[in-house]
Amino acid sequence: MARYRDSLCSRCRASQMKLFLKGDRCFTDKCSIERRQYPPGQHGQRRRKLSEYGMQLREKQRAKSMYGVLEKQFRKYFTMADRMKGVTGDNLLILLERRLDNMVYRMGFARSRNQARQLVCHSHFMVNGRKVNIPSFLVRQGDTVGVTEKSRKSTAITESMEAVERRGVPEWLMLEKDRFQAKVMAYPSRDQLTMPINEQLIVELYSK
């Protein structure tokens, strides 16, 4: 499995926006983009004017970094979104939101998507009562995601659930903290997705 091993904060600075790759740290003054609001590297403080292609590419890189998806899988999601009914850009974001690791993060069982991915790989979660250890598993409307019985005492999960009130749970999810589970009530609409991503630029990039 391919993994990104360099500094996560440098990815936020290169994207010039918070990608929330480090969970709670991104909500504090320790966030690197709050301290240095310019791209990393020797020439990071120079003003750079991006071309149209550069803006499209940067938007794609932002989305890939935010959801922890590599190029091959991201292009697969775009192909699926393009074949679905509706707006391609909206479909793409909804598919990314439906990933199990993202759902675990959104439900408050993990502090970041990276942590959620690791927890899913280690079989800490169930979907409709069955263990699933595939982070890219697409959760459907009406599915219930829960923590396994043995994992309910996990420090990482319990601490994340205690801090979930700071981040909040999206309105399309119904969290039952006492039962360590949450239900997908509906797929999110574009208005409910608050990430500052311009999906139209991604569509234009892949449509060339």
Secondary structure, 3 states (H helix, E strand, C coil): CCCCCCCHHHHHHHHCCCCCCCHHHHHCCCCHHHHCCCCCCCCCCCCCCCCHHHHHHHHHHHHHHHHCCCHHHHHHHHHHHHHCCCCHHHHHHHHHHCEHHHHHHHCCCCCCHHHHHHHHHCCCEEECCEECCCCCCECCCCCEEEECHHHHHCHHHHHHHHCHHHHCCCCCEEEEHHHCEEEECCCCCHHHCCCCCCHHHHHHHHCC
